[in-house]
Amino acid sequence: MAERVRVRRLRDDEGRQLQRIVRRGGGRSDKSIVKWRRAMVVLASAGGNVGRERLRQILAEEDITFQRTKTWKESPDPARDEKLARIEWLLEHARDRTFAFDEFGPLAIKPEGGSCWAPASRPQRLRANDHKPHGTRQFFGCYSIGEDRLFGRIEPRKGAEPTLRALQEIRAQLPDDEAIHVILDNLNHHRGSTLREWCVDNAVELAFTPTYASWANPIEAHFGPLRQFVIANSDHPDHRALGRALRSYLRGEAQRRWGQPRTRAA
């Protein structure tokens, strides 16, 4: 058996520095995690703790691995089941008059990492992200359940007024006197008195998702592809260019249906 190796006796300043690093934790960057692990090994060795190999054996015997803690929130909404049942009913029985709505953002002008085809060992390079003079925007997305179509508008910020403009655009999709239904989450500016009064006057039902259950909004499944095909691996020079890319994506989506093959050229 190899002789146990132990670190030399630490000076007081060395011990305090190692103690600070270990107590602070590993952080998020690879560099800080490596520094934290090394400090922990040295400090453990100075304290005469068990060796790494023996620790590995103990963990293997107990079938224990190092894992990240997971958290979640259960909806405390007392009307959770009622709200989910209403959304399910609309998706089943009123598809042609039901829309899903949510905000997507913030949209910032900065290099965004992603994936792309490139020659071997020659990845695409993006500029450094040091200066951001353009501010941010918000995409107010609308999804027509019956038409399977994503559309929307870009606004400077979130709020009650841009939400009302988005709902007016949704209402204009079916310009008749019959009711339409809009599925959305519980943000404060979705529930203002002015917006609710407009909905009553214009036959718009707001079907809210339960608290902490925005996953029940059908538009959420479309925001992932939007981020992948418009935001990821991009470096737009300004918001005008980003808006063009977003509208181009939406036009392409309007010409086909999810889950159905593309029409082949004759």
C-alpha angles and dihedrals in degrees: 000000000000117000114260113254117217130185117250119260109289125233115238094252091049092050093049092048092050090047091053092050093048094047093047092059133223100295122205106286122086090234095056093045092053090048091050093049093049092048091050092051092050093046092047091049091051089053094051095245124165118286124262094249093053090048089052090052093050093050092047092051091053093042091237126149133182109259138170117255114251125212134188140170125232113212111257090193108131089207094050097119093042093052094046091048091052092050091048091050092051092049090051104038108020105036095135092058100037127097134180121219136189143140122255120200162332091256108204131182102240139109110282121202121229144131132286143157112273139154114282113280091003106097120184112265125221125200122256116273100231106126127044110178098152104074121214139289135200128228112218101206126200125189122196107214095197096045095036088226132142120209137147149137138264117238132183093240146346120275147112096285098053089043089055091049090052092050090049089054090051092049090052090061089073106029098188136099097259121106123264126198127223122195112208142146132261103265112148095243089056090063105046120135095241092053093046092050090051090051091053092049092048101041096249118149116204109212104194123205115232119267111282089007103096086135085083090070108099092215092068092078090059097051092068094060090042090057092044097050101033109026106028117085092008137127107185114186095219144348092272091061092044089051091052091051091049094049091046089054091049092050090052092050091050090062097059141036127236112249094022126096120250116261110260119233114255 
